[in-house]
Amino acid sequence: MDVAVQTLIVLAIMAVFFVTEIIPLAITSLGGAIALALMGIISSKEAFSGLSDSTVVLFAGMFVVGGALFYTGLAQKIGETVVSKAGTSENGLMFAIMAVTAAMSAFLSNTGTAAALLPVVVGICAVAKIPASRQLMPLAFAAGIGGIITMVGTPPNIIVNGALAKAGIEPFGFFEFAWIGIPLTVATIAFMMFIGKYFLPKHEITDAGEVEQEVSAEDVSNDPKKQLYSGLILGAVILLMILGDPLKTYFGINLPLSLVAVMGAIACVLTGCLKEKQAYTSIDWVTIFLFAGMMPVAGAMDKSGAGQLIANAVLGVMGSDPSPYFATGVLFLLSCVMTQFMSNTASCALLAPIGIAIAKGMGADPHAVLMAIGVAASCAFDTPVGTPPNTLVLGPGQYKFMDYVKAGVPLIIVCFIVSILIIPMVWPFFPGK
């Protein structure tokens, strides 16, 4: 049996376990990686390579930085300040959280943005007596959709630009993505505030200190000096994440997000914001192992040709002479489906040259097709492993796999409709005609 087919079979079995949750999500994730290694599709080293992946390290570091905010009492204080100004309205807080997250994500890594805001949002929820499950998924969705606004907001934007340039076609401008990114962000916020919130779980709040680190009231120090330290550390981490690319470009200083996060975590322990044992307990290990297990599975999708197999099968359905609208719609859905289990970078890199070839074959301008592929690769809303922000909020929000499906699928439909309406208007298939 072809290795691509074997990989797809393993992925299908994992999908069943993910949806039913017969066994824990993290076990399913790691089990899939181990199964692929036993079948010889990936090496045993690759099966556990996710544990050293930079994103997993970023998760661990930011969980500790976030834990420091809770152990010092700063997260609760920030929550009280925000609630005193914005009130305790679920919609009002959701709008503020999603708008700020999307704006930050347009220029920062969406993973870094979600990681930095996670403890703040949980603190706000605790003070407002709103279950964290009502705000953390909107936070993750806003981080994903906000990245579309600029060229550097998310890897797929850079991928489609590179594909255009390689094909000798003028790439998109830095803010040109905003023509679709801003409408999608507005649509996402509106959807979550008025429709999507009804698909979110509403866990009972057992006490005001319901946070992902399970910090009890007696563990909170409420030391103003430590609160200052934890706040400065978080601020420094965010600042260094923002300045990462300029520092590398102009000064040759390499500060990847994972390194910054770990530096912040170490600083939290050294300054006494939390103890070493508290740092370990601050880490949500389900999130760590779930994401670490899916990394080699996503790699196997690419390496075995399973992703290409899916792409070829779908392209065969379109026929030899599809209409530009139909082809763009199909490629959007294909990119969106693939990115739920593959890296959005990998799925976009796979489909971008295919999109250019199809557009040229139709005599159409490739810009609309490429923009649709790139946007769809960022619409990874309906699984907890589709994008790092989704995984990041899984434990703190006490979400189940189906919670993402319930809220994510309708949101993808909204994004599909908005994209199919707006993209051809901004980037016509046949400009000048």
QUIWO-V406884 format. One record per residue. N is the residue number from 0. PHI is phi in degrees with one decimal (* if undefined). BURIAL is I if it has 9 or more other C-alpha atoms within 8 Angstrom, else O. D_FIRST is the distance of its C-alpha to the first C-alpha in Angstrom with 2 decimals. Layout:
n phi burial d_first
N PHI BURIAL D_FIRST
N PHI BURIAL D_FIRST
This chain:
n phi burial d_first
0 * O 0.00
1 -60.4 O 3.80
2 -63.0 I 6.39
3 -64.1 I 8.48
4 -66.7 I 6.88
5 -58.2 I 6.79
6 -62.6 I 10.27
7 -66.0 I 11.40
8 -64.4 O 10.79
9 -60.2 I 12.84
10 -64.2 I 15.30
11 -64.7 O 15.78
12 -64.2 O 16.61
13 -60.7 I 18.90
14 -60.4 O 20.53
15 -62.4 O 21.45
16 -67.0 I 22.99
17 -62.1 I 24.73
18 -68.8 O 26.30
19 -82.9 O 27.35
20 53.4 I 28.27
21 -61.2 O 27.81
22 -121.3 O 27.47
23 -56.3 O 29.12
24 -56.9 I 27.57
25 -63.7 I 27.72
26 -67.5 I 25.89
27 -60.6 I 23.05
28 -62.0 I 22.92
29 -66.2 I 23.06
30 -62.4 I 20.69
31 -63.1 I 17.95
32 -64.2 I 18.65
33 -66.1 I 18.72
34 -61.6 I 15.41
35 -64.7 I 13.75
36 -69.0 I 15.84
37 -63.6 O 14.95
38 -82.5 O 11.20
39 81.2 O 12.49
40 -76.1 I 11.78
41 -128.6 I 15.57
42 -80.5 O 18.33
43 -62.3 I 20.62
44 -65.9 O 23.34
45 -66.7 I 21.54
46 -60.1 I 20.87
47 -112.4 I 24.66
48 -65.1 I 25.71
49 -62.2 I 26.54
50 -67.0 I 29.51
51 -106.8 O 31.18
52 -63.7 I 30.32
53 -61.4 O 33.56
54 -68.3 O 33.16
55 -64.7 I 32.88
56 -63.4 I 35.94
57 -60.6 I 37.68
58 -54.4 I 37.06
59 -60.1 I 38.57
60 -62.3 I 41.54
61 -73.7 I 42.39
62 -62.5 I 42.18
63 -69.9 I 44.87
64 -60.2 I 46.96
65 -64.8 I 46.72
66 -60.6 I 47.66
67 -61.9 I 50.77
68 -63.9 I 51.90
69 -80.4 I 51.85
70 -66.4 I 53.43
71 -86.8 I 56.26
72 89.3 I 56.77
73 -68.9 I 56.26
74 -60.3 I 53.42
75 -65.9 I 55.73
76 -66.8 I 58.58
77 -62.1 I 56.55
78 -59.1 I 55.48
79 -63.2 I 59.13
80 -65.7 O 60.15
81 -64.0 I 57.52
82 -65.0 I 58.25
83 -65.8 O 61.99
84 -96.5 O 61.57
85 -98.1 I 58.72
86 83.4 I 59.42
87 -108.2 I 57.02
88 -63.0 O 55.76
89 -60.7 O 51.99
90 -66.9 O 51.73
91 -62.4 I 54.07
92 -68.1 I 52.18
93 -63.0 I 48.82
94 -62.1 I 50.18
95 -63.3 O 51.61
96 -63.6 I 48.51
97 -69.8 I 46.12
98 -66.0 I 48.51
99 -64.4 O 49.07
100 -62.2 I 45.38
101 -63.3 I 44.40
102 -63.3 I 47.27
103 -67.3 I 46.30
104 -68.7 I 42.61
105 -64.1 I 43.58
106 -118.6 I 44.70
107 -106.3 I 43.05
108 -58.6 I 39.50
109 -65.1 I 38.54
110 -67.6 I 37.25
111 -62.4 I 40.56
112 -63.0 I 42.56
113 -62.6 I 40.96
114 -65.5 I 41.30
115 -70.8 I 44.93
116 -87.7 I 45.95
117 -52.3 I 44.16
118 -65.2 I 47.00
119 -65.3 I 49.63
120 -65.9 I 48.14
121 -63.7 I 47.78
122 -63.3 I 51.40
123 -62.4 I 52.51
124 -62.0 I 50.77
125 -62.4 I 52.44
126 -71.3 I 55.87
127 -78.9 I 55.41
128 60.4 I 54.26
129 -111.8 I 51.10
130 -56.5 I 47.78
131 -59.5 I 45.60
132 -63.6 I 42.77
133 -84.1 I 44.83
134 -123.7 I 44.93
135 -75.9 I 42.00
136 -67.4 I 39.27
137 -57.6 I 41.63
138 -59.3 I 42.10
139 -63.6 I 38.36
140 -64.0 I 38.06
141 -65.6 I 41.15
142 -63.5 I 39.83
143 -71.0 I 36.69
144 -77.6 I 38.56
145 -65.5 I 41.52
146 -64.3 I 39.46
147 -71.7 I 39.07
148 -63.8 I 42.83
149 -126.0 I 42.94
150 -63.7 I 40.84
151 -96.9 I 40.55
152 -71.1 I 39.97
153 -155.5 I 36.18
154 -54.9 I 33.55
155 -56.2 I 32.16
156 -62.4 I 35.70
157 -69.3 I 35.76
158 -62.3 I 32.31
159 -66.8 I 33.41
160 -64.7 I 36.68
161 -64.0 I 35.05
162 -65.7 I 32.82
163 -64.5 I 35.98
164 -62.1 I 37.95
165 -64.2 O 35.31
166 -86.2 O 35.37
167 76.7 O 39.17
168 -109.3 O 39.82
169 -60.3 O 42.37
170 -76.0 O 40.73
171 -72.8 O 41.88
172 -77.9 O 44.98
173 -56.1 O 45.06
174 -99.2 I 46.44
175 -64.7 I 45.07
176 -63.8 I 42.21
177 -63.3 I 44.97
178 -59.0 I 45.46
179 -107.5 I 42.35
180 -63.4 I 42.12
181 -67.8 I 45.53
182 -58.1 I 45.15
183 -67.1 I 41.80
184 -65.1 I 43.44
185 -61.5 O 46.38
186 -64.3 I 44.19
187 -66.3 I 42.11
188 -62.8 I 45.28
189 -62.9 I 46.90
190 -61.0 I 43.88
191 -66.5 I 43.65
192 -70.8 I 47.44
193 -111.1 O 47.92
194 -128.2 I 44.69
195 -58.1 I 41.97
196 -62.3 I 44.22
197 -74.7 O 44.14
198 -95.8 I 40.40
199 -85.9 I 40.98
200 -69.0 O 41.54
201 -125.6 O 45.08
202 -73.2 O 45.17
203 -66.4 O 48.58
204 -91.3 I 50.44
205 -80.8 O 51.68
206 -162.1 O 53.93
207 -67.0 O 54.73
208 -101.2 I 52.69
209 -73.0 I 49.28
210 -134.3 I 47.21
211 -66.8 I 43.79
212 -86.7 I 45.33
213 53.5 O 47.31
214 -79.6 I 50.49
215 -84.1 O 53.42
216 -57.3 O 56.87
217 -72.1 O 58.38
218 -87.1 O 55.86
219 -79.6 I 56.90
220 -82.3 O 59.52
221 54.0 I 61.08
222 -88.6 O 62.43
223 -54.4 O 63.38
224 -66.0 O 62.84
225 -68.9 I 59.30
226 -62.5 I 58.59
227 -62.5 O 59.77
228 -60.0 I 57.58
229 -64.8 I 54.42
230 -66.4 I 55.23
231 -65.3 O 55.90
232 -64.6 I 52.68
233 -60.6 I 50.63
234 -60.4 O 52.63
235 -65.7 O 52.06
236 -62.1 I 48.30
237 -62.1 I 48.17
238 -61.9 O 50.48
239 -67.8 I 48.46
240 -66.7 I 45.27
241 -67.1 I 47.17
242 -86.8 O 48.59
243 -52.6 I 45.42
244 -67.3 O 44.72
245 -60.0 O 48.42
246 -63.3 I 49.00
247 -72.0 I 46.15
248 -69.1 O 47.23
249 -97.7 O 50.95
250 -122.4 O 51.38
251 71.5 O 48.19
252 -92.6 O 47.76
253 -95.9 O 44.14
254 -127.3 I 43.97
255 -64.6 O 40.47
256 -55.9 I 40.39
257 -63.2 I 38.95
258 -66.5 I 41.80
259 -62.0 I 44.39
260 -62.8 I 43.13
261 -67.4 I 43.27
262 -59.2 I 46.71
263 -64.5 I 47.85
264 -63.3 I 46.59
265 -62.6 O 48.43
266 -62.4 I 51.53
267 -63.1 I 51.50
268 -73.1 I 51.63
269 -65.1 O 54.19
270 -87.1 O 56.51
271 80.7 O 56.41
272 -65.2 I 54.86
273 -156.6 I 52.70
274 -82.5 O 52.35
275 -58.3 O 49.47
276 -63.7 O 48.34
277 -65.0 I 48.64
278 -62.3 I 46.44
279 -65.5 O 43.65
280 -73.5 O 44.08
281 -71.4 I 44.10
282 -78.7 I 40.42
283 -85.9 I 38.11
284 -71.8 O 35.39
285 -62.3 I 33.14
286 -60.5 I 33.02
287 -59.5 I 32.40
288 -73.9 I 29.45
289 -62.8 I 27.90
290 -69.8 I 27.94
291 -62.2 I 27.10
292 -71.3 I 23.92
293 -77.0 I 22.80
294 -59.2 I 23.47
295 -67.3 I 20.47
296 -65.0 I 18.23
297 -62.7 I 19.74
298 -63.4 I 19.26
299 -65.9 I 15.51
300 -57.5 I 15.45
301 -77.6 I 17.27
302 -66.5 O 15.81
303 -79.6 I 12.08
304 90.1 I 13.12
305 -63.2 I 12.57
306 -63.3 I 16.28
307 -64.2 I 16.30
308 -61.7 I 13.69
309 -62.9 O 16.11
310 -60.5 I 19.03
311 -63.6 O 18.00
312 -63.9 O 17.41
313 -70.2 I 20.81
314 -64.4 O 22.55
315 -64.4 O 21.60
316 -69.1 O 23.49
317 -70.1 I 26.59
318 85.5 O 27.23
319 -82.5 O 28.85
320 -138.1 O 32.18
321 -75.7 I 32.09
322 -74.0 O 35.32
323 -57.0 I 35.71
324 -64.5 O 36.15
325 -65.1 O 33.06
326 -62.0 I 30.89
327 -65.0 I 32.41
328 -63.6 I 31.89
329 -65.2 I 28.20
330 -65.8 I 27.64
331 -61.1 I 29.70
332 -65.6 I 27.64
333 -63.7 I 24.31
334 -61.0 I 25.73
335 -66.5 I 27.13
336 -65.9 O 23.98
337 -64.9 I 21.92
338 -74.4 I 24.81
339 -69.2 I 24.84
340 -124.0 I 21.89
341 -102.7 I 21.77
342 -60.7 I 24.78
343 -63.2 I 27.16
344 -65.8 I 27.69
345 -66.6 I 24.02
346 -65.2 I 23.60
347 -69.0 I 26.93
348 -63.3 I 26.27
349 -71.5 I 23.08
350 -88.4 I 24.93
351 -57.4 I 28.38
352 -65.2 I 27.89
353 -65.2 O 26.06
354 -61.9 I 29.10
355 -63.8 I 31.54
356 -62.1 O 29.94
357 -65.7 I 30.01
358 -61.8 I 33.59
359 -63.5 I 34.75
360 -62.9 O 33.24
361 -88.3 I 35.37
362 72.8 O 38.35
363 -102.4 I 38.50
364 -67.6 I 39.40
365 -73.3 I 36.26
366 -58.9 O 38.12
367 -64.6 I 37.63
368 -64.4 I 33.88
369 -67.0 I 33.44
370 -64.2 I 35.73
371 -62.7 I 33.75
372 -63.7 I 30.47
373 -65.0 I 32.35
374 -62.9 I 34.14
375 -62.0 I 31.08
376 -66.4 I 29.36
377 -95.8 I 32.39
378 -94.6 I 32.21
379 -91.2 I 29.92
380 -100.6 I 32.05
381 -102.0 I 30.03
382 -141.2 I 28.22
383 -73.9 I 29.82
384 -109.6 I 27.20
385 -68.0 I 27.46
386 -153.6 I 30.28
387 -53.5 I 32.26
388 -58.1 I 35.41
389 -61.5 I 33.56
390 -67.9 I 32.37
391 -60.7 I 35.84
392 -92.3 I 37.65
393 -55.9 I 35.31
394 -69.1 I 37.31
395 -58.2 I 40.77
396 -87.0 I 40.37
397 54.0 O 38.95
398 -82.5 I 36.35
399 -106.7 O 33.48
400 -55.4 I 30.20
401 -68.6 O 31.53
402 -62.7 I 34.70
403 -68.9 I 32.86
404 -64.0 I 31.26
405 -61.8 I 34.70
406 -87.7 I 36.52
407 -77.7 I 33.82
408 -62.0 I 32.51
409 -60.2 I 36.07
410 -67.0 I 36.81
411 -62.1 I 33.82
412 -61.9 O 35.17
413 -60.7 I 38.57
414 -64.3 I 37.25
415 -63.2 I 35.36
416 -62.4 O 38.60
417 -60.7 I 40.75
418 -66.7 I 38.47
419 -66.8 I 38.17
420 -79.2 O 41.96
421 -87.8 I 43.04
422 -56.2 I 40.64
423 -67.3 I 41.53
424 -73.2 O 45.20
425 -80.0 O 45.25
426 -122.9 I 42.93
427 -60.2 I 43.47
428 -65.9 I 40.84
429 -128.7 O 43.62
430 -60.1 O 46.37
431 88.3 O 49.79
432 -100.4 O 49.24
